[in-house]
């Protein structure tokens, strides 16, 4: 009876590392070869092959930017106020995949957000620094343009209301 708890502890200890490395059972290149021609995020339009998958900064269908084929990823998205940088790290338990994703709010202006994004990308995937900053720039441009047009629209409505 004394050996039963020790063997159970041994099995639990040996199963924990297996759960952590489960996502590394295949290499990134093998995953890319499997999903290259057939996945639900693939968009074929006007002779272009684009991708709408999460953690794909440029929305291009290539192994470098693929969010499905790469275990680590960075994504910059628009939020109600500012932008959000999402990071997916490869060191996680497969059963707790949501624990591997972290969100960072970017609300302090463009320069401060750019420094934050470049710092985040430097630790996760340094080759995507330019793509992440380009995505942040585009999100910031869209946000500021939409805020300006909204203010103009409200101003026009109040002028028309007074008449």
N, C-alpha and C positions, 0 to 999 in steps of 0.2 A: 504494500500500500504506500510505502514511503517513496517508491520509484514513480508512482503515477503522477503526483504533482510535479516532480522534476521533469518528467517527459513532456507533460503538458506545457510547462514553462519553456522547455526547449523548443517545442513546436511553435509556440506563440512568438518566441524570439526569432526563429528562423523565418516565419511568415512575414514579419514586419518589413525586413529589407526587400522581400519579393514584391510587396505592395508598392514600395517606393520606386522600384526600378521597372515596374510594369509598363510605363509609358515609353521606356527606352528599349523595348523589345525589338523594335525595328529602327533602322537608321532613317535620318531625314530624307536621304536620297531614295531609299526604298519606298517610303510613304509618298514622295512626290511622283515616283513612277506609277504607283497604284492610283493616285487621284488625278494625275495630269490630264487625262482625256475625259474623265467622267466624275463629276461631283456636282452637287446642287448649287454651288456658288459660282459656277462657270457661266459667264455671259458672253455669247457670241453675237456681235453686232457690227455691221458694216465692215466685215473682214477683220475686225479686231477681236482678240480674246481677252476679256476683262474678268475680274474676279470681285465678288462682293462679300468675301469671307471676312470674319472678324480678325483683327490683328494684321491686316494687310494695309500698309500705309498708303501705297500708291494705287491700289486697286488694279494692279497689273497681274497677269497670270504668269508668274515666273517663280522658280524655286527659291530665289533669294527673298522675295517679299511675301511668300505664302505664309499665312497664319495657321494653316492646317499641317503643313509638312514640317515646320520648325517648332521645336518644343518651347523655345523662349520667344516672346513677342512683345511688341509695344504698339499701342494704338492711341491716337489722339482724336477725340470726338467733340462735337459741340454739345453744350449743356445749356440749361436755362440761363444761367449766369456765368459767362466765361466759357471755359473748355475743361475737358477732363482727359488726363493721361492715364491709360490703363496699361498695366504691366502683367504679363504672365511669365512666371519663372518655371524652370524645368524641375526644380527640386520640390516635389510635392507628393503626397500620398494619392494614389490614383482614386481612392474612394472619396477623397476630399478635394476634388478638382477646383472648387470655388475658393478654397483657401489659398490657392496659388495665384489668384488674381488680386491685384491691389489697384485702387483708384486714387489719383491725386488731383485735387481741384486746382485749376489754373485761373485765378481771379485777379491777380495783382498787376495787370498790365502786360503788354506784349513782351517787353524786354525781360521782365522777371519770369514770365512764363517760358520764354525761350531758354533762359538759364536753367530752369527747373527741368524742362524736357531734355536738354542736352545732358544734364547730370544723370537723369534716369536712364537714358539710352546708352550712355557710356558704360554703365554697370551691367546692362542686360545684353544688348547687341550693338556694339560700336559702329558696325558697318551701316546701320540704318539712321545715323545721326542727321544726315542731309535730308533724307526722306521725311523724318519726323518733324524737322523744323519747317520743311515745305508744307507739310500737312497742317501744322500749327498756324503758319502764315495764312493759308487758305481759309481755315476756320475763323481766324481773327478777322480777315477781310470780309467774309460773309456776314459775321456778327455785326461789325461796325456799319456795313452798308445797310443791313436790314434795320438797325436801330435808327439810322439817319432817315431812311424812307418812312419808317413808322412815325417819327417825329414830324416829318413834313406832312404826312397824311392826316395826323391829328390836328396840325395847324390849319390845314385846308378845311377840314370838317368844322372846326370852330369858327373860321371866317365865314363859311357858308351858312352856319347856324345863326350868326348874328344878323345876316341880311334879311 
